[in-house]
Amino acid sequence: MRRWYVPLTVLGIGSIGAFLLSERGRATLRAMVENFRQAPERWLEWNESAQSELDRIQAALNRIAESLEPRTQLGH
């Protein structure tokens, strides 16, 4: 199978190049560029929700860590 890596890679890259040079490929690229222009707002929304979820996970881990800490018994 290893002897096929290079030919398959060249074929794949060539196919991608041919697609990007076609009208449909250029339209796809235009759509991707337009989506990237809108990306900062979406990333900010995603970042806020991810941070909220990470805060919840951190709080849960802190509670678990507290429950696993050894309890010192007074008088023993």
PDB file as gemmi writes it, atoms N, CA and C in Angstrom:
CRYST1    1.000    1.000    1.000  90.00  90.00  90.00 P 1                      
ATOM      1  N   MET A   1       0.818  -1.197   0.000  1.00  0.00           N  
ATOM      2  CA  MET A   1       0.000   0.000   0.000  1.00  0.00           C  
ATOM      3  C   MET A   1       0.856   1.253   0.000  1.00  0.00           C  
ATOM      4  N   ARG A   2       2.022   1.191   0.599  1.00  0.00           N  
ATOM      5  CA  ARG A   2       2.871   2.378   0.693  1.00  0.00           C  
ATOM      6  C   ARG A   2       3.307   2.894  -0.675  1.00  0.00           C  
ATOM      7  N   ARG A   3       3.441   2.011  -1.626  1.00  0.00           N  
ATOM      8  CA  ARG A   3       3.880   2.464  -2.946  1.00  0.00           C  
ATOM      9  C   ARG A   3       2.802   3.296  -3.640  1.00  0.00           C  
ATOM     10  N   TRP A   4       1.591   3.275  -3.117  1.00  0.00           N  
ATOM     11  CA  TRP A   4       0.493   4.040  -3.715  1.00  0.00           C  
ATOM     12  C   TRP A   4       0.319   5.412  -3.085  1.00  0.00           C  
ATOM     13  N   TYR A   5       1.023   5.704  -1.996  1.00  0.00           N  
ATOM     14  CA  TYR A   5       0.845   6.981  -1.309  1.00  0.00           C  
ATOM     15  C   TYR A   5       1.137   8.175  -2.221  1.00  0.00           C  
ATOM     16  N   VAL A   6       2.271   8.156  -2.880  1.00  0.00           N  
ATOM     17  CA  VAL A   6       2.656   9.292  -3.720  1.00  0.00           C  
ATOM     18  C   VAL A   6       1.697   9.463  -4.895  1.00  0.00           C  
ATOM     19  N   PRO A   7       1.396   8.429  -5.667  1.00  0.00           N  
ATOM     20  CA  PRO A   7       0.464   8.628  -6.779  1.00  0.00           C  
ATOM     21  C   PRO A   7      -0.925   9.098  -6.323  1.00  0.00           C  
ATOM     22  N   LEU A   8      -1.406   8.532  -5.216  1.00  0.00           N  
ATOM     23  CA  LEU A   8      -2.719   8.953  -4.724  1.00  0.00           C  
ATOM     24  C   LEU A   8      -2.694  10.394  -4.228  1.00  0.00           C  
ATOM     25  N   THR A   9      -1.593  10.799  -3.616  1.00  0.00           N  
ATOM     26  CA  THR A   9      -1.455  12.180  -3.157  1.00  0.00           C  
ATOM     27  C   THR A   9      -1.439  13.135  -4.338  1.00  0.00           C  
ATOM     28  N   VAL A  10      -0.667  12.809  -5.354  1.00  0.00           N  
ATOM     29  CA  VAL A  10      -0.597  13.657  -6.553  1.00  0.00           C  
ATOM     30  C   VAL A  10      -1.966  13.735  -7.222  1.00  0.00           C  
ATOM     31  N   LEU A  11      -2.642  12.606  -7.320  1.00  0.00           N  
ATOM     32  CA  LEU A  11      -3.969  12.586  -7.914  1.00  0.00           C  
ATOM     33  C   LEU A  11      -4.940  13.438  -7.100  1.00  0.00           C  
ATOM     34  N   GLY A  12      -4.880  13.334  -5.795  1.00  0.00           N  
ATOM     35  CA  GLY A  12      -5.763  14.111  -4.932  1.00  0.00           C  
ATOM     36  C   GLY A  12      -5.504  15.594  -5.043  1.00  0.00           C  
ATOM     37  N   ILE A  13      -4.236  15.991  -5.011  1.00  0.00           N  
ATOM     38  CA  ILE A  13      -3.899  17.413  -5.122  1.00  0.00           C  
ATOM     39  C   ILE A  13      -4.284  17.939  -6.496  1.00  0.00           C  
ATOM     40  N   GLY A  14      -4.051  17.150  -7.525  1.00  0.00           N  
ATOM     41  CA  GLY A  14      -4.442  17.550  -8.879  1.00  0.00           C  
ATOM     42  C   GLY A  14      -5.947  17.713  -9.000  1.00  0.00           C  
ATOM     43  N   SER A  15      -6.688  16.818  -8.377  1.00  0.00           N  
ATOM     44  CA  SER A  15      -8.153  16.908  -8.425  1.00  0.00           C  
ATOM     45  C   SER A  15      -8.651  18.143  -7.704  1.00  0.00           C  
ATOM     46  N   ILE A  16      -8.040  18.449  -6.560  1.00  0.00           N  
ATOM     47  CA  ILE A  16      -8.431  19.654  -5.820  1.00  0.00           C  
ATOM     48  C   ILE A  16      -8.120  20.890  -6.655  1.00  0.00           C  
ATOM     49  N   GLY A  17      -6.949  20.904  -7.284  1.00  0.00           N  
ATOM     50  CA  GLY A  17      -6.587  22.034  -8.139  1.00  0.00           C  
ATOM     51  C   GLY A  17      -7.556  22.204  -9.297  1.00  0.00           C  
ATOM     52  N   ALA A  18      -7.925  21.106  -9.945  1.00  0.00           N  
ATOM     53  CA  ALA A  18      -8.871  21.171 -11.061  1.00  0.00           C  
ATOM     54  C   ALA A  18     -10.229  21.667 -10.582  1.00  0.00           C  
ATOM     55  N   PHE A  19     -10.657  21.223  -9.405  1.00  0.00           N  
ATOM     56  CA  PHE A  19     -11.939  21.672  -8.864  1.00  0.00           C  
ATOM     57  C   PHE A  19     -11.910  23.170  -8.584  1.00  0.00           C  
ATOM     58  N   LEU A  20     -10.831  23.653  -7.982  1.00  0.00           N  
ATOM     59  CA  LEU A  20     -10.751  25.072  -7.639  1.00  0.00           C  
ATOM     60  C   LEU A  20     -10.664  25.958  -8.878  1.00  0.00           C  
ATOM     61  N   LEU A  21     -10.199  25.421  -9.990  1.00  0.00           N  
ATOM     62  CA  LEU A  21     -10.135  26.207 -11.222  1.00  0.00           C  
ATOM     63  C   LEU A  21     -11.456  26.196 -11.986  1.00  0.00           C  
ATOM     64  N   SER A  22     -12.360  25.325 -11.620  1.00  0.00           N  
ATOM     65  CA  SER A  22     -13.652  25.272 -12.306  1.00  0.00           C  
ATOM     66  C   SER A  22     -14.575  26.366 -11.765  1.00  0.00           C  
ATOM     67  N   GLU A  23     -15.666  26.611 -12.480  1.00  0.00           N  
ATOM     68  CA  GLU A  23     -16.634  27.630 -12.051  1.00  0.00           C  
ATOM     69  C   GLU A  23     -17.244  27.264 -10.700  1.00  0.00           C  
ATOM     70  N   ARG A  24     -17.567  26.007 -10.536  1.00  0.00           N  
ATOM     71  CA  ARG A  24     -18.150  25.565  -9.261  1.00  0.00           C  
ATOM     72  C   ARG A  24     -17.138  25.738  -8.117  1.00  0.00           C  
ATOM     73  N   GLY A  25     -15.882  25.456  -8.386  1.00  0.00           N  
ATOM     74  CA  GLY A  25     -14.842  25.622  -7.374  1.00  0.00           C  
ATOM     75  C   GLY A  25     -14.663  27.071  -6.982  1.00  0.00           C  
ATOM     76  N   ARG A  26     -14.691  27.968  -7.979  1.00  0.00           N  
ATOM     77  CA  ARG A  26     -14.569  29.400  -7.671  1.00  0.00           C  
ATOM     78  C   ARG A  26     -15.763  29.883  -6.868  1.00  0.00           C  
ATOM     79  N   ALA A  27     -16.964  29.372  -7.195  1.00  0.00           N  
ATOM     80  CA  ALA A  27     -18.156  29.747  -6.430  1.00  0.00           C  
ATOM     81  C   ALA A  27     -18.040  29.247  -4.984  1.00  0.00           C  
ATOM     82  N   THR A  28     -17.497  28.066  -4.820  1.00  0.00           N  
ATOM     83  CA  THR A  28     -17.294  27.517  -3.479  1.00  0.00           C  
ATOM     84  C   THR A  28     -16.305  28.369  -2.700  1.00  0.00           C  
ATOM     85  N   LEU A  29     -15.227  28.773  -3.362  1.00  0.00           N  
ATOM     86  CA  LEU A  29     -14.248  29.634  -2.698  1.00  0.00           C  
ATOM     87  C   LEU A  29     -14.859  30.966  -2.297  1.00  0.00           C  
ATOM     88  N   ARG A  30     -15.690  31.552  -3.175  1.00  0.00           N  
ATOM     89  CA  ARG A  30     -16.353  32.817  -2.833  1.00  0.00           C  
ATOM     90  C   ARG A  30     -17.240  32.652  -1.609  1.00  0.00           C  
ATOM     91  N   ALA A  31     -17.977  31.545  -1.560  1.00  0.00           N  
ATOM     92  CA  ALA A  31     -18.852  31.297  -0.418  1.00  0.00           C  
ATOM     93  C   ALA A  31     -18.033  31.121   0.865  1.00  0.00           C  
ATOM     94  N   MET A  32     -16.895  30.445   0.760  1.00  0.00           N  
ATOM     95  CA  MET A  32     -16.051  30.260   1.936  1.00  0.00           C  
ATOM     96  C   MET A  32     -15.490  31.592   2.427  1.00  0.00           C  
ATOM     97  N   VAL A  33     -15.071  32.447   1.495  1.00  0.00           N  
ATOM     98  CA  VAL A  33     -14.552  33.759   1.887  1.00  0.00           C  
ATOM     99  C   VAL A  33     -15.645  34.572   2.570  1.00  0.00           C  
ATOM    100  N   GLU A  34     -16.853  34.516   2.050  1.00  0.00           N  
ATOM    101  CA  GLU A  34     -17.966  35.239   2.661  1.00  0.00           C  
ATOM    102  C   GLU A  34     -18.254  34.709   4.070  1.00  0.00           C  
ATOM    103  N   ASN A  35     -18.192  33.398   4.238  1.00  0.00           N  
ATOM    104  CA  ASN A  35     -18.405  32.818   5.566  1.00  0.00           C  
ATOM    105  C   ASN A  35     -17.309  33.222   6.536  1.00  0.00           C  
ATOM    106  N   PHE A  36     -16.071  33.336   6.053  1.00  0.00           N  
ATOM    107  CA  PHE A  36     -14.976  33.748   6.932  1.00  0.00           C  
ATOM    108  C   PHE A  36     -15.142  35.198   7.366  1.00  0.00           C  
ATOM    109  N   ARG A  37     -15.758  36.011   6.536  1.00  0.00           N  
ATOM    110  CA  ARG A  37     -15.994  37.408   6.923  1.00  0.00           C  
ATOM    111  C   ARG A  37     -16.967  37.490   8.088  1.00  0.00           C  
ATOM    112  N   GLN A  38     -17.896  36.551   8.171  1.00  0.00           N  
ATOM    113  CA  GLN A  38     -18.869  36.533   9.258  1.00  0.00           C  
ATOM    114  C   GLN A  38     -18.347  35.770  10.467  1.00  0.00           C  
ATOM    115  N   ALA A  39     -17.207  35.142  10.338  1.00  0.00           N  
ATOM    116  CA  ALA A  39     -16.691  34.260  11.373  1.00  0.00           C  
ATOM    117  C   ALA A  39     -16.386  34.935  12.710  1.00  0.00           C  
ATOM    118  N   PRO A  40     -15.853  36.151  12.750  1.00  0.00           N  
ATOM    119  CA  PRO A  40     -15.510  36.712  14.062  1.00  0.00           C  
ATOM    120  C   PRO A  40     -16.679  36.755  15.043  1.00  0.00           C  
ATOM    121  N   GLU A  41     -17.866  37.140  14.565  1.00  0.00           N  
ATOM    122  CA  GLU A  41     -19.014  37.178  15.468  1.00  0.00           C  
ATOM    123  C   GLU A  41     -19.369  35.774  15.944  1.00  0.00           C  
ATOM    124  N   ARG A  42     -19.324  34.826  15.051  1.00  0.00           N  
ATOM    125  CA  ARG A  42     -19.646  33.442  15.424  1.00  0.00           C  
ATOM    126  C   ARG A  42     -18.613  32.885  16.389  1.00  0.00           C  
ATOM    127  N   TRP A  43     -17.346  33.222  16.171  1.00  0.00           N  
ATOM    128  CA  TRP A  43     -16.304  32.743  17.073  1.00  0.00           C  
ATOM    129  C   TRP A  43     -16.493  33.335  18.463  1.00  0.00           C  
ATOM    130  N   LEU A  44     -16.881  34.605  18.526  1.00  0.00           N  
ATOM    131  CA  LEU A  44     -17.108  35.220  19.833  1.00  0.00           C  
ATOM    132  C   LEU A  44     -18.248  34.524  20.566  1.00  0.00           C  
ATOM    133  N   GLU A  45     -19.335  34.217  19.863  1.00  0.00           N  
ATOM    134  CA  GLU A  45     -20.453  33.506  20.484  1.00  0.00           C  
ATOM    135  C   GLU A  45     -20.008  32.122  20.957  1.00  0.00           C  
ATOM    136  N   TRP A  46     -19.270  31.426  20.108  1.00  0.00           N  
ATOM    137  CA  TRP A  46     -18.806  30.087  20.473  1.00  0.00           C  
ATOM    138  C   TRP A  46     -17.847  30.175  21.660  1.00  0.00           C  
ATOM    139  N   ASN A  47     -16.973  31.173  21.642  1.00  0.00           N  
ATOM    140  CA  ASN A  47     -16.000  31.331  22.711  1.00  0.00           C  
ATOM    141  C   ASN A  47     -16.703  31.564  24.051  1.00  0.00           C  
ATOM    142  N   GLU A  48     -17.748  32.380  24.053  1.00  0.00           N  
ATOM    143  CA  GLU A  48     -18.480  32.646  25.292  1.00  0.00           C  
ATOM    144  C   GLU A  48     -19.156  31.378  25.811  1.00  0.00           C  
ATOM    145  N   SER A  49     -19.775  30.604  24.923  1.00  0.00           N  
ATOM    146  CA  SER A  49     -20.425  29.378  25.397  1.00  0.00           C  
ATOM    147  C   SER A  49     -19.400  28.341  25.836  1.00  0.00           C  
ATOM    148  N   ALA A  50     -18.274  28.271  25.145  1.00  0.00           N  
ATOM    149  CA  ALA A  50     -17.232  27.330  25.549  1.00  0.00           C  
ATOM    150  C   ALA A  50     -16.662  27.719  26.911  1.00  0.00           C  
ATOM    151  N   GLN A  51     -16.454  29.012  27.128  1.00  0.00           N  
ATOM    152  CA  GLN A  51     -15.931  29.468  28.421  1.00  0.00           C  
ATOM    153  C   GLN A  51     -16.912  29.165  29.543  1.00  0.00           C  
ATOM    154  N   SER A  52     -18.191  29.345  29.282  1.00  0.00           N  
ATOM    155  CA  SER A  52     -19.212  29.026  30.275  1.00  0.00           C  
ATOM    156  C   SER A  52     -19.187  27.545  30.623  1.00  0.00           C  
ATOM    157  N   GLU A  53     -19.069  26.710  29.607  1.00  0.00           N  
ATOM    158  CA  GLU A  53     -19.023  25.264  29.834  1.00  0.00           C  
ATOM    159  C   GLU A  53     -17.753  24.875  30.594  1.00  0.00           C  
ATOM    160  N   LEU A  54     -16.630  25.479  30.253  1.00  0.00           N  
ATOM    161  CA  LEU A  54     -15.388  25.192  30.975  1.00  0.00           C  
ATOM    162  C   LEU A  54     -15.484  25.613  32.441  1.00  0.00           C  
ATOM    163  N   ASP A  55     -16.151  26.731  32.706  1.00  0.00           N  
ATOM    164  CA  ASP A  55     -16.354  27.166  34.089  1.00  0.00           C  
ATOM    165  C   ASP A  55     -17.189  26.150  34.863  1.00  0.00           C  
ATOM    166  N   ARG A  56     -18.226  25.629  34.215  1.00  0.00           N  
ATOM    167  CA  ARG A  56     -19.060  24.611  34.873  1.00  0.00           C  
ATOM    168  C   ARG A  56     -18.253  23.343  35.156  1.00  0.00           C  
ATOM    169  N   ILE A  57     -17.431  22.935  34.196  1.00  0.00           N  
ATOM    170  CA  ILE A  57     -16.608  21.742  34.375  1.00  0.00           C  
ATOM    171  C   ILE A  57     -15.611  21.962  35.512  1.00  0.00           C  
ATOM    172  N   GLN A  58     -14.996  23.160  35.551  1.00  0.00           N  
ATOM    173  CA  GLN A  58     -14.029  23.453  36.606  1.00  0.00           C  
ATOM    174  C   GLN A  58     -14.695  23.418  37.977  1.00  0.00           C  
ATOM    175  N   ALA A  59     -15.894  23.953  38.089  1.00  0.00           N  
ATOM    176  CA  ALA A  59     -16.612  23.922  39.361  1.00  0.00           C  
ATOM    177  C   ALA A  59     -16.917  22.484  39.775  1.00  0.00           C  
ATOM    178  N   ALA A  60     -17.321  21.656  38.833  1.00  0.00           N  
ATOM    179  CA  ALA A  60     -17.603  20.245  39.141  1.00  0.00           C  
ATOM    180  C   ALA A  60     -16.330  19.523  39.576  1.00  0.00           C  
ATOM    181  N   LEU A  61     -15.220  19.790  38.910  1.00  0.00           N  
ATOM    182  CA  LEU A  61     -13.951  19.167  39.298  1.00  0.00           C  
ATOM    183  C   LEU A  61     -13.512  19.618  40.685  1.00  0.00           C  
ATOM    184  N   ASN A  62     -13.743  20.875  41.003  1.00  0.00           N  
ATOM    185  CA  ASN A  62     -13.402  21.367  42.341  1.00  0.00           C  
ATOM    186  C   ASN A  62     -14.236  20.662  43.404  1.00  0.00           C  
ATOM    187  N   ARG A  63     -15.515  20.452  43.123  1.00  0.00           N  
ATOM    188  CA  ARG A  63     -16.368  19.743  44.080  1.00  0.00           C  
ATOM    189  C   ARG A  63     -15.894  18.298  44.249  1.00  0.00           C  
ATOM    190  N   ILE A  64     -15.513  17.666  43.167  1.00  0.00           N  
ATOM    191  CA  ILE A  64     -15.012  16.279  43.244  1.00  0.00           C  
ATOM    192  C   ILE A  64     -13.720  16.236  44.054  1.00  0.00           C  
ATOM    193  N   ALA A  65     -12.815  17.196  43.804  1.00  0.00           N  
ATOM    194  CA  ALA A  65     -11.546  17.232  44.528  1.00  0.00           C  
ATOM    195  C   ALA A  65     -11.782  17.437  46.025  1.00  0.00           C  
ATOM    196  N   GLU A  66     -12.721  18.300  46.362  1.00  0.00           N  
ATOM    197  CA  GLU A  66     -13.027  18.528  47.776  1.00  0.00           C  
ATOM    198  C   GLU A  66     -13.589  17.269  48.425  1.00  0.00           C  
ATOM    199  N   SER A  67     -14.390  16.520  47.700  1.00  0.00           N  
ATOM    200  CA  SER A  67     -14.976  15.311  48.284  1.00  0.00           C  
ATOM    201  C   SER A  67     -13.941  14.205  48.442  1.00  0.00           C  
ATOM    202  N   LEU A  68     -12.846  14.261  47.693  1.00  0.00           N  
ATOM    203  CA  LEU A  68     -11.814  13.227  47.771  1.00  0.00           C  
ATOM    204  C   LEU A  68     -10.728  13.550  48.793  1.00  0.00           C  
ATOM    205  N   GLU A  69     -10.700  14.785  49.267  1.00  0.00           N  
ATOM    206  CA  GLU A  69      -9.678  15.164  50.246  1.00  0.00           C  
ATOM    207  C   GLU A  69      -9.907  14.399  51.534  1.00  0.00           C  
ATOM    208  N   PRO A  70      -8.818  13.947  52.176  1.00  0.00           N  
ATOM    209  CA  PRO A  70      -8.983  13.222  53.439  1.00  0.00           C  
ATOM    210  C   PRO A  70      -9.503  14.155  54.529  1.00  0.00           C  
ATOM    211  N   ARG A  71     -10.409  13.663  55.298  1.00  0.00           N  
ATOM    212  CA  ARG A  71     -10.973  14.437  56.395  1.00  0.00           C  
ATOM    213  C   ARG A  71     -10.166  14.172  57.656  1.00  0.00           C  
ATOM    214  N   THR A  72      -9.776  15.221  58.327  1.00  0.00           N  
ATOM    215  CA  THR A  72      -9.056  15.041  59.601  1.00  0.00           C  
ATOM    216  C   THR A  72     -10.080  14.933  60.710  1.00  0.00           C  
ATOM    217  N   GLN A  73      -9.894  13.963  61.539  1.00  0.00           N  
ATOM    218  CA  GLN A  73     -10.823  13.764  62.644  1.00  0.00           C  
ATOM    219  C   GLN A  73     -10.230  14.386  63.894  1.00  0.00           C  
ATOM    220  N   LEU A  74     -11.031  15.177  64.556  1.00  0.00           N  
ATOM    221  CA  LEU A  74     -10.571  15.842  65.752  1.00  0.00           C  
ATOM    222  C   LEU A  74     -10.546  14.862  66.921  1.00  0.00           C  
ATOM    223  N   GLY A  75      -9.509  14.920  67.732  1.00  0.00           N  
ATOM    224  CA  GLY A  75      -9.428  14.091  68.929  1.00  0.00           C  
ATOM    225  C   GLY A  75      -8.817  12.727  68.708  1.00  0.00           C  
ATOM    226  N   HIS A  76      -8.467  12.361  67.505  1.00  0.00           N  
ATOM    227  CA  HIS A  76      -7.839  11.033  67.269  1.00  0.00           C  
ATOM    228  C   HIS A  76      -6.443  11.169  66.850  1.00  0.00           C  
TER     229      HIS A  76                                                      
END                                                                             
